[in-house]
Amino acid sequence: MLLEIEHKEVSDKVYEIMKEKILRREFKGGDKLDLNVLSEQMKISRTPLKDAITRLAAERLVEVKPRSGTFVSRVTSQDIEQIMDIRLMIELWALSRLNPDSCAELYAHLEQILKQSQQIIDDGPFSIVKFLECDAEFHRTIVKFSGNPRLVEMYDAVNCFIQITRIFYYRNAEDAVSSHRFHSNVAKFIGENNLPEALKRLEAHLTDSREKMVNILNDIGGYV
């Protein structure tokens, strides 16, 4: 039993490391992953590495091609357009399901996230990683308040690809300030129980993000 626990802990850690490297694009789209080299670099056996690859493949972050190897999945501008459409559907639907009581509770949670975001912006040097975590948590919290765990699972699966592009989207504190302003406006109207206006602001934010992400990808060749 102890050996099983230790194996699971190693597998989980390897998975987290690999996923972060993909999301940060230290492993770029189209790169072939040499499992022998990776196992030597990480000083682990191939078993936990294969376990991690299986999980990453299920999330479509890598592609295992028979007789060819394992490759980091590319994210194209078309992928972003389609994924952002899914995000729009999920987030707007989740927000539309709120009642006055849940609006007040959600607002309290969002305010805490906004305080953390503001502190990250104000404190130097600007930490893109910490801000990305707050950005993702802001939107995920809205989805969580739908009260539908399966919807949250679906959202998380889609959001992996958005995280990749977020790395390019939030290039500096100025970009973060703009996003923080959008988030603050959405939260403000949720707190006022003004769902029509909150929905309008959230849709504008996601549409603006989609356009900027697509433009960034097109400027660097159409994929990452």
N, C-alpha and C positions, 0 to 999 in steps of 0.2 A: 504493500500500500504506500509506504514511504517513497519507494522508487517511482511509483506512478505520479505522486504529487510533485516530486522533484522534476520529472520529465515534463509535466504540464507547465510548471513554472518556467522552465527553460524555453519551452515551445512558445509560451505567451510572450516572453521577453523578446525572443527572436522575431516573432510576428510584429511586435510593437516597433522594434528597431527598423525592420524592413519597410513597414508601412510608412513610418516617418520619413525615411530616405526617399521613398517614392513620392510622397506628398510634397516634400521640399524640392523634388526633382533633382536630387543628388544622383538618383537613377533616372535618366531621361527616357521619354517615350521612344520605344523602339530598341532600347538597349537590351542586349542579351545578358542574362544573369548566369554566370558560371558558378554552379553550386559547389564545385570542388574548391575554387578560390575563396568563395564566401565562407565555407566551413573552416578553412584554414585561417582566414583573417579573424573570424569570430571565435576561433578556438572551440568549436563545437562539432559534434558528429553531424552527419547528413540527415539524420532522422528528424530532429526538431526543425531543421531548415526546410525539409520537405513538408512537414506539418504546416509551417508558416506559408509556404508557397500555395498549398491547397486552400488555405483560408483567403489568401490574397487573390487567388484565381476565382474563388466564389464571389468576391467583391468586384471582380473584373478589373482589378488593378494590375494584374499580370495575365499573360496568356501562355499556356503550355501547349506547344506545338509538337506533335509526335515526330520523332526522328530529327527534330530541329533544335529543340531546347525551350527554355523559359524566357519570355520577353516582357519588358515593361509595356503596359498598354499605352497607346497614344490617346491623347485627348484633343479632339479637333474642335474648330469653331462650331461645326454643326452639332457635335456632342453637347457643347455648352448651350446652344439655343434650345435643344430638345430637353436637356436636364433642367434648365431654368423654367421652361414651360411647365414641367412637372412640379417644380418647387412652387411656382405661382399657384397651381391648382391646389396643392396640399396646404400651403400656408394660408391662403385666402379662405379656403374652406374651414380650416381649423379656427381661424379668427372669427369667422361668421357664426360659429357655434356657441360663442360665449354668451353668458347671461350676466346681469349686473353684478352678482356676487363673484363670479369667476373673473370678471373684468377687474374688480378691485384686487383680487388675489394675484392675478397675473401681473398687474401693474406694479405691485410690491416687489415681485421677483425681478421684473425688468429694470426697475429702478436700481436694484443692487448691482445688476450687470452693468448698467450705464455708469454707475459710480466707479466701478473697476475700470471700465473703458476710459473714462475721463482721467483717472489717475495715471493710467498707462501713457496717455497722450501728454499729460502735464509733466510727468517725471522723465527726465532724460537719462541715458539716450533712449530713443523710441524703440520699444521691443515689438517687432512685427509678429513674433510667435505668440506672445501673450495677448496681443490685440486680436489676432485671428481666433484664438480660443474664445474670447468674449463675443466676437462677432457671430461665430457659429452657435454659441450657447444662447444668444439673444433669439435667434430664429428658431432654434430647436425647442426653446421653452414655450414659444407660441404654439408649436405643433403638439407638445406634450399636454397642453391644456385642452386639447380636443377630447382627451380621455380615451383615446383609441391607441392602445399599445402597438397594434399591427401597423398602424399608419406611421408611428414613430420609427419602427423598424424599416419600413419602406423609405422613409425620409433619410434615415442614416445611410442606407445603401446608396442612395443617389448622391448624397452630400459628399462622399469621398472624392468624387471627381471635381466638385466645386472647390474643395480645399486646395486642390492642385493649382487651380487658376487663381485662387485668392492670393497665393504666394506672389503672383505677378501683379495682381490688381492693387494690393496695398503696398506700394513701393516706398511710401514715406508717410510721415505724420500728417501731411496735408490731405492725402487720400483718406486717412483714418478719421480726420475731423469731419470731412464731408459725410462719411458713412454714419458717424456718431450723431450728426445732426439729423439725418433721416430717422435713425432709431429713436432719438429723443422725441421727434414729432409723432411717430407711431405710438410710442408709449404714452405720450401726453393725452391723446384722444382715447386710448384704451382706458386710462385713468378717469377720464370724464364720461365714460360709458357712451362715447360717440363712435359706435362701430362703423357707420358709413364713412366717416372721415378717416378713421384708422385704416380701414380697408383701402381707401383711395391712396393714402400715403404709403402703405406697404406695397401696393401694386406699383406705384411710381418708383419706389426704391428698387424693387426687384427688376423692373423693366430697365431702369437706368444702369443697374449692375450688369445685366445681360448684354446691353449694347457696348458697355466699356470692355467687358471681358472678351467679347467677340472681336472687337477692334484691336485689342492687344494681341490676341492670337493671330489675327490676320496680318498684323504688322511684323510678326516674327516667323511667318511662314505657314500659318494656318493650323498648327498643332504644337503640343508640347509633350 
